[in-house]
Amino acid sequence: MPGASSFKPSILLVDDHPHNLIALEAVLGTSDYELITASSGEEVFAQIERHDFALILLDIHMPNMDGYEVARRLKALPKTRNIPIFLITAVYREDPYVARAYEVGAVEFFSKPFNPDVLRLKVRIYAELYEKSLALREKEEERRQMVERIRSLSEAHEKHSAELRTILESIPDAIYVGDQKGITRCNSAALEMFGFESREQLNQHFEQLAERIQMRYAGTERRIPVDDMPFSHALRGEQHVCEMTIRHLASGRDLKIASAAAPVFFDGAIIGAVVVNMGLPVA
């Protein structure tokens, strides 16, 4: 929908007498609406191919195709079935004709001479309803597009995750990846090295991991402080290589490993760290 300040709902005025069209234009004015005219039923269907109308004001008494028939055909078309129709007449005023107007789908019936204030009021009501329906449709379209973008991003993320899992599993060394919140991903080799049975056991904060596997300096067997852990170095943007001793949780045996850590960058910012561990031969 165009900007609210510039948008004018289009209204179709239909009458086979030009002076009646001029009178309707004078009543409605042109400041709030785009007024488009047609002088026959055939011309109505030509105009609806070119425009989207908020409302149709339709004279009943016309040659070839009267207003009843035009209204009936409009209500049968998908594009126009929901457009409100005002039927206007100077000839058919009796109740049966009024009833027929509503039967063919008109929402209002005016007989001439009509009260111009009432006509303007009802036109404004339906025009405002049209604008609100357009705004709702725009919001629904925006929501649909947002859902589609989220779905596409989710599919892309899932594809990326699957590719990353495949790459990780193809590497024989133990690898785990994470960020400040904790370890988020690992391969099977990492589970085997640490003695975990599932990835859920490994998905924890790296300090908790270090505590569980008793991460120690190789040689001195002194516990490695948090700031000197490979993961901490990587999260600070540093590459770090060291040798350490860890406790295999399933067997209780000590293992000598070499550990290499590196930061993961995105748009120049550190978003995480990756650690690769390799077993060392026992002396």
N, C-alpha and C positions, 0 to 999 in steps of 0.2 A: 504494500500500500504506500503511495507517495506520502511525503511529509504532510502532517495534519493541517499545517497552515496553508498549503497550496491545493490540497485535494478537494475536488468538487464531485459529488455523486452525479452520475448521468441519469437523466429522467427523459423517457420517451413520451412525447405528446402526439396523440393520433386523432386526427379529425379530417374529414374530406372538405371542410370549409375553411379556407385560409384565415378568415376573420376570427373564427373560433380559436384557432391556434395562436393568433396574435393576442387574443383576450387572455388565454391561459398563461402565455409568457408574461403578460403584464401583471397578472395576479401573483405568479411565483417569483418573478424577478430573475435576474441572472447572476446575482452576487454570490449566492450559496450553491447553485446547481449549474450543471452543464445541461442545457435544454436542447434536445434534438427532436425534430418533428418528422412526422410521416403523414401522408394524406390518404393512404389506403392500406388494406390488410397486406397486400403484396409488398408494399414498401416497408411495413413493419418487419417482415422476415428478412428483408435485405439489410435493415439497420441492425438487427440483432446479430448478424454475422460480423458486423464491424465494431460493435460496442458491447460493453457489459453494463447493464442497466440496474439501478437501484430500485426503480419504480416505473410502471407504465400507466399513463392516464389515457384511457381508450374510449372513444365515442362509440356508442352502440349503433346508431343509424347511419350506415355507410353502404354504398352500392357494392355489388359483386360479393363481398365478404363482410358481413356485419360484425360488430364488436363481440357478440357472443361466440361466433365461429373463430374469430381471431384468438380470443381468450382460451377457448377449448384447445386449439392447436398449440398455443404457447405452453399450456399446462402438460401437453403430451411430449414436449421436447426436454431432454435432460438439461440442456443449458439454461432453459427459461422456466422450468416448472416451479422454481422457488421464487421467482420475481413477483412481488405484490402487484396486483392489477386493480386500478380504480376504474369502474365503468361509469361513464357519464352520458346522460341522455336528456334531450328536450322533448322527446316524443313518448317513450315508454315509461310511464310513472306508476302504473297500477301494481299491486302486490305480486301478481304472477310473474311480471317481468323482473321485479326486484328479486324474487326467489330464484328465477332462472340465472340471474347474474351471479348469485352465490354458488349455484350448482355448477357453473362452468369455471369456478375458481377465483372469482373476484373477492377481494377483501373489503372493498368499500363500494357503495353505490351512491352516485350524486345525480340529482335531477335538476335541470336548469329552470329558473335561475337559482344558483347555489350560493351559500354564504362564503365569500372568499376567505374570510378569517378561519373558518372551519377547515376549508380545503388546505390552506397554508399550514395549519396546525398538524393535520393528519399527514401531509406530505413530509413535514419536518420529522415527525415521529418515525415514519418508515425509513426516511433517509438516514437518520441517526442509528436505527437498528442495522441498516446495511453497513454503515461505517464500523459499527461494533463487531459485526460478523466478519468483516474483512480483517479487523485487528486480531480477532480470535483465530482466524485461519492463518494469519501471518505467524502468530505465536506458536500455533500447532506445527507449522512448517519449520520454524526455527527449532522447536523441540525435536521434530523428526530428524532434521539434519544433525542436531547435536547427538542424538542417539546413534545415528549412522556413523558419525565420526568416532564416537566412543567404541562402537562395535569394530570399526576398521582398525583403530588403535589397539584394541584388545586382541584382535586376530593377528596383527603385526607383532605385538608383544609375545603372544603365544608361539608364533612361528620362530621369533628370535630366541625365546627360551628353549624351544625344542632343539634348535640348531646349536645353542650353547651347551645343552646337556649332551648332545652327540659329540661335540668337540671335547668336552671334559672327560667323557667316558673313554674316548680314544687315546687319552694320554695315560701312560702307565704310572707316572708319579702321582703322589697324593697332592690334590689341589683343593683349596677352599677359598671362597670369596665372601666378602662382607663389607660392612660399613660401621659407623660409630655405634649403631644399635646392636650389632652382632653379626654372626655368620649367617649368610643367607643361602649359600649354595656350595656343594662339594661333589666330588666324584666318588665312585666306589672304592678307589685305591685309598682315599683318605679315611673312609670308614674302616677299612682293613688295617691301616697303619695304626689308628688310634684304638681299635678294638670296639668300635661302636656297632650296634646291630641295625640301626636305622638312621636316616638323615635327620629325623626329628631330634635324636640325641645330640647331634652335632650342631644343630641350629640354635646356638646360644651365644651369649656375649663372649668375646675371645678371652677375657680375664677368667671367666668360669671354665672355659676349655683349658686354659693354661693351668689352672688349679687342679682340675680333674686328672690331667695327664702328667702332672708334676713336672712342668717344663723347667729344665735346669741347664746351666752352662756345662758344656762338655769339658771334662777334666776336673774342674773344681766341684761339680755337682751342687753348686749353690743355686738357689732358686732365682730365676730371671725376674727382675722387677718389671712392673707393667710398662714403664716408659722405654725399656730396652727390648721388649718383645718385638719380633719381626713385624707383626701386624701394626703395632703402634708406630714404628718407623715409617711404614707405608702410608698410614693415615696422615702423617705429617708431611708427606710428599717426598720421602726419602726412599731410595732403594737400599735394601739391607740383606746381607748374606752372613750366616753364622752356622756353627755346629752346636747341637744341643742333645741332651738326653731326655727322653720322655718315657712314661710308664704306659705299657700296653694294657688297657683296662680289662680285656677279656682273659689274658694269660697272667697278668701281673709282672711280666718281664720288662726289663729296661731295654730301650732301643736307642741306638745312636743314629741321629739323622742330620742331614744338611738342610737348612731352610733358607729359601730366597723369597723376599717380599718386595712388592712394587705397588705404587699407587695407581689408581684408576681415575683418569681425568675425563671430564665432559665440559665443553665450552670453557676450558681453562680452569675449572674448579675441580677439587678432589672430591669424588663422590663415593670412594671406597678403596678397597685394597684386595690384592690377590697374593696368596702364599702358596709356594710350591715346596713340598718336602720330599726328600729322597733318602732312602735308608742307606746307612753306611755299614761296611763290613765290620764285624766284631774283631777287635785286635787279638 
